[in-house]
Amino acid sequence: MEELKTIEILKTAILIERRGEAFYRKVSEQASNSGVKEIFDIMAREEVLHAKVLRDKYADFMKNKKFSSSKFPKQEDDSAADIVLTEEVKKKISSAGFEAAAISAAIDMENKAIEVYSDRARNATDPNEKKLYKWLADWERGHHKLLFDLDRDLRERIWNDNQFWPF
Protein backbone atom coordinates (compact mmCIF):
# COMPACT_ATOMS: atom_id res chain seq x y z
CA MET A 1 0.00 0.00 0.00
CA GLU A 2 2.75 2.49 0.93
CA GLU A 3 4.57 1.68 -2.30
CA LEU A 4 1.47 2.58 -4.35
CA LYS A 5 1.12 5.87 -2.45
CA THR A 6 4.78 6.68 -3.13
CA ILE A 7 4.39 5.97 -6.83
CA GLU A 8 1.21 8.06 -7.00
CA ILE A 9 2.91 11.01 -5.25
CA LEU A 10 5.89 10.82 -7.62
CA LYS A 11 3.58 10.81 -10.65
CA THR A 12 1.64 13.76 -9.22
CA ALA A 13 4.85 15.67 -8.54
CA ILE A 14 6.11 15.11 -12.09
CA LEU A 15 2.77 16.34 -13.44
CA ILE A 16 2.88 19.44 -11.21
CA GLU A 17 6.33 20.29 -12.54
CA ARG A 18 5.41 19.68 -16.18
CA ARG A 19 2.29 21.82 -15.87
CA GLY A 20 4.29 24.55 -14.19
CA GLU A 21 6.88 24.47 -16.96
CA ALA A 22 4.19 24.64 -19.66
CA PHE A 23 2.44 27.54 -17.94
CA TYR A 24 5.63 29.50 -17.28
CA ARG A 25 6.81 28.95 -20.90
CA LYS A 26 3.50 30.24 -22.25
CA VAL A 27 3.61 33.32 -20.03
CA SER A 28 7.21 33.97 -21.06
CA GLU A 29 6.21 33.75 -24.73
CA GLN A 30 3.16 35.99 -24.39
CA ALA A 31 4.36 38.60 -21.91
CA SER A 32 5.16 41.98 -23.37
CA ASN A 33 7.35 43.00 -20.43
CA SER A 34 10.94 41.79 -20.90
CA GLY A 35 11.52 41.38 -17.16
CA VAL A 36 8.43 39.23 -16.78
CA LYS A 37 9.47 37.20 -19.84
CA GLU A 38 12.86 36.50 -18.29
CA ILE A 39 11.58 35.64 -14.82
CA PHE A 40 9.03 33.18 -16.20
CA ASP A 41 11.65 31.70 -18.53
CA ILE A 42 13.96 31.11 -15.55
CA MET A 43 11.10 29.53 -13.61
CA ALA A 44 10.20 27.29 -16.58
CA ARG A 45 13.80 26.03 -16.77
CA GLU A 46 13.77 25.32 -13.04
CA GLU A 47 10.57 23.30 -13.38
CA VAL A 48 12.25 21.25 -16.13
CA LEU A 49 15.08 20.53 -13.68
CA HIS A 50 12.60 19.49 -10.98
CA ALA A 51 10.75 17.18 -13.38
CA LYS A 52 14.03 15.54 -14.42
CA VAL A 53 15.03 14.94 -10.80
CA LEU A 54 11.59 13.46 -10.12
CA ARG A 55 11.66 11.25 -13.22
CA ASP A 56 15.08 9.95 -12.16
CA LYS A 57 13.77 9.29 -8.65
CA TYR A 58 10.72 7.55 -10.09
CA ALA A 59 12.86 5.27 -12.27
CA ASP A 60 15.18 4.53 -9.36
CA PHE A 61 12.26 3.78 -7.05
CA MET A 62 10.59 1.49 -9.58
CA LYS A 63 13.85 -0.43 -9.94
CA ASN A 64 14.98 -0.58 -6.29
CA LYS A 65 11.72 -0.03 -4.36
CA LYS A 66 13.41 2.60 -2.22
CA PHE A 67 14.86 6.09 -2.49
CA SER A 68 18.59 6.42 -2.88
CA SER A 69 20.58 9.17 -1.25
CA SER A 70 21.04 12.17 -3.51
CA LYS A 71 22.58 15.58 -3.73
CA PHE A 72 20.17 18.03 -5.27
CA PRO A 73 21.00 21.09 -7.37
CA LYS A 74 21.14 24.31 -5.40
CA GLN A 75 18.57 26.99 -5.94
CA GLU A 76 19.96 30.20 -7.29
CA ASP A 77 19.48 33.17 -5.05
CA ASP A 78 17.01 35.93 -5.86
CA SER A 79 19.73 38.24 -7.19
CA ALA A 80 18.93 37.30 -10.81
CA ALA A 81 15.32 38.27 -10.23
CA ASP A 82 16.38 41.51 -8.55
CA ILE A 83 18.56 42.38 -11.55
CA VAL A 84 15.76 41.65 -14.02
CA LEU A 85 12.85 43.12 -12.06
CA THR A 86 14.11 46.67 -11.63
CA GLU A 87 11.78 49.40 -10.43
CA GLU A 88 11.50 50.64 -14.03
CA VAL A 89 10.44 47.20 -15.24
CA LYS A 90 7.93 46.88 -12.42
CA LYS A 91 6.41 50.27 -13.30
CA LYS A 92 5.71 49.00 -16.81
CA ILE A 93 3.66 46.04 -15.57
CA SER A 94 -0.02 46.85 -15.52
CA SER A 95 -1.62 45.77 -12.27
CA ALA A 96 -4.70 44.67 -14.18
CA GLY A 97 -2.92 43.29 -17.24
CA PHE A 98 -1.87 39.90 -18.52
CA GLU A 99 1.43 39.81 -16.62
CA ALA A 100 -0.24 40.61 -13.29
CA ALA A 101 -2.90 37.95 -13.90
CA ALA A 102 -0.18 35.42 -14.76
CA ILE A 103 1.72 36.31 -11.59
CA SER A 104 -1.42 35.76 -9.54
CA ALA A 105 -2.12 32.40 -11.21
CA ALA A 106 1.49 31.36 -10.68
CA ILE A 107 1.21 32.15 -6.96
CA ASP A 108 -1.71 29.73 -6.75
CA MET A 109 0.27 27.04 -8.60
CA GLU A 110 3.24 27.47 -6.28
CA ASN A 111 0.96 27.27 -3.23
CA LYS A 112 -0.39 23.94 -4.46
CA ALA A 113 3.10 22.58 -5.12
CA ILE A 114 4.31 23.69 -1.69
CA GLU A 115 1.30 22.01 -0.09
CA VAL A 116 1.81 18.70 -1.91
CA TYR A 117 5.57 18.60 -1.31
CA SER A 118 5.41 19.73 2.32
CA ASP A 119 2.71 17.20 3.11
CA ARG A 120 4.74 14.38 1.57
CA ALA A 121 7.92 15.52 3.33
CA ARG A 122 6.04 15.35 6.66
CA ASN A 123 4.45 11.97 6.00
CA ALA A 124 7.17 10.06 4.18
CA THR A 125 8.86 7.37 6.24
CA ASP A 126 11.95 7.09 4.01
CA PRO A 127 14.53 9.76 4.99
CA ASN A 128 15.72 10.12 1.39
CA GLU A 129 12.15 10.66 0.22
CA LYS A 130 11.68 13.27 2.96
CA LYS A 131 14.83 15.01 1.74
CA LEU A 132 13.56 15.06 -1.86
CA TYR A 133 10.22 16.62 -1.00
CA LYS A 134 11.71 19.09 1.46
CA TRP A 135 14.12 20.24 -1.28
CA LEU A 136 11.23 20.68 -3.71
CA ALA A 137 9.02 22.51 -1.18
CA ASP A 138 11.86 24.87 -0.28
CA TRP A 139 12.55 25.66 -3.94
CA GLU A 140 8.88 26.29 -4.64
CA ARG A 141 8.77 28.59 -1.59
CA GLY A 142 11.49 30.63 -3.29
CA HIS A 143 9.33 30.91 -6.41
CA HIS A 144 6.33 31.81 -4.27
CA LYS A 145 8.24 34.54 -2.42
CA LEU A 146 9.44 36.11 -5.65
CA LEU A 147 5.94 36.11 -7.15
CA PHE A 148 4.23 37.21 -3.94
CA ASP A 149 6.64 40.14 -3.47
CA LEU A 150 6.13 41.20 -7.07
CA ASP A 151 2.35 40.95 -6.75
CA ARG A 152 2.44 43.00 -3.54
CA ASP A 153 4.54 45.69 -5.25
CA LEU A 154 2.08 45.87 -8.14
CA ARG A 155 -0.91 46.03 -5.81
CA GLU A 156 0.66 48.81 -3.72
CA ARG A 157 1.57 50.74 -6.86
CA ILE A 158 -2.02 50.68 -8.12
CA TRP A 159 -3.27 51.69 -4.68
CA ASN A 160 -0.84 54.61 -4.63
CA ASP A 161 -1.72 55.64 -8.18
CA ASN A 162 -5.42 55.65 -7.28
CA GLN A 163 -4.89 57.14 -3.82
CA PHE A 164 -6.62 54.16 -2.25
CA TRP A 165 -5.47 53.43 1.26
CA PRO A 166 -7.93 52.09 3.78
CA PHE A 167 -6.31 53.92 6.67
N, C-alpha and C positions, 0 to 999 in steps of 0.2 A: 504494500500500500504506500509506504513512504517513498519507494522508488518511483512509483507512478506520479506522485505529487511533485517530486523533484524534476522529473521529465516535463511535466506540465508547466511548472514555473519557468524552466529554461526556455521552453517554446514560447511562452508568453513574453518573457524578457527579450528574446530575439525579435519578436513581432513589434514590441514597443520601440525598440531601437530602429528597426527598419521603417516603421511609420514615422518616427521622429525625423529620420534622415530624409525621407520623401517630402515631408512637410517643410523642413528647413531648406531643402534644395529649391522647392517651388517658390517659397518666399524670397529666397536669394535671387532667383531668376526674375521675379515679378516686381520686386521693390525698386522704386525709383531713387531712393536715397542710397548713395554708395556705402555709407557706414553701416546701414542696416543690411545691405547685400553682403558685406564682408563678414559681419557678425554671424549671420545665419549660415553663410558658407562654412565658417569655422565650426559652428555647431553641427552642421550636417556631416562634416568630416569626422568629428568626434563620435557621432552616433555610428558611423561606419566602423570605427575602431571598436566601439562597445559591442556591436553585433558580431564582429570577427572574434573577439575574446569569448563571447557567449557561444558562438558556433563551435569554437575549439573546445570549450568546456563541455558542451553537449556531446561532441564526438568522443571525448575522453571518458565522460561518464558512461556513455552507452557501451564503450569497450571494457572499462574497468569496474563499473558499478560503484565508483567512488570519485571524489574530487581530489585531484592532485594539488600539491602545493604550487603556488605560482607567484611570480612577481608581476605586478600590473604596471602598465604605463602610467607615468605621472601626469596629473592634470596641469596644464599650463596655468600660470597665474593670470589675474585679470588685467595685467598691464597691456596686453594686445587689445583688449576691448577698450581700455581707457585711451589708447592711442587712436583707435578708429572712431570711437564715439566722443568726439570733441564737443564742446558747447555749441560750436557753429553747426555741426552736423545735427545735434539734437534739436536745435532751433528750426531746422528744415523739416523735421518730422511733424506731420499734422497729427494732433491728438485724436482726431476723429477719422483719420485716413487709413489706408490699407496697412501701412507699416505698424501703426498703433494697434489695429485689430489683430494682426499677426502676432505681435508681442503678447497681447492678452491671451490669445489662443495657446501660444507656446508656454505661457506660465501654467495654464491648466494641464497641458501635457506633461510638463516637468513635475507638477504636483502628483500626478498619477504615477509616474515612474518612481518618484521618491517613496510614495506610499507602498507600492509593490515591493521595491527592493528593500526598504527598511523592515517591512513585515517579514520578508523571507530571511533577512539577516537575523532578526530576533528569534525566529522559530526554527531555523535550520539547526540540526544536531551535529552536522559535520563542520569542524572548524574551518576547513578550506572553503566550504560553501559559504559560511558566514562571512569570511574575508572577501569573497567575490562580491556578494551583495552589498556589503558595507562600502566597498570601493565604488560600486556603481551608484549607490545612494548618495555618497559624498560628492561624486562628480556631478550628478544631476542637481544637487543642492547648489553647486557653483553656477550652473546654467540658470537655475531659478533665481539666484541672487542677482545675477547680471540683468536678467529680464525684469525682475521686480523693481530694481533700482531705476532702470530706464523707464518703466511704466510710471513709477512714482514721479520722476522728473517731468515727464510729459503731462501728467495730470496736474502737477503744481504749476507748470507753465501756463496751461489753459486757464486754471483758476486765477492766476495773476493777471493774465491778459484780459479776462472778463471781470476782474475785480470781485471775484466770488470767494469770500472767506467766511465761514460760518461763525467766526468769533470776532 
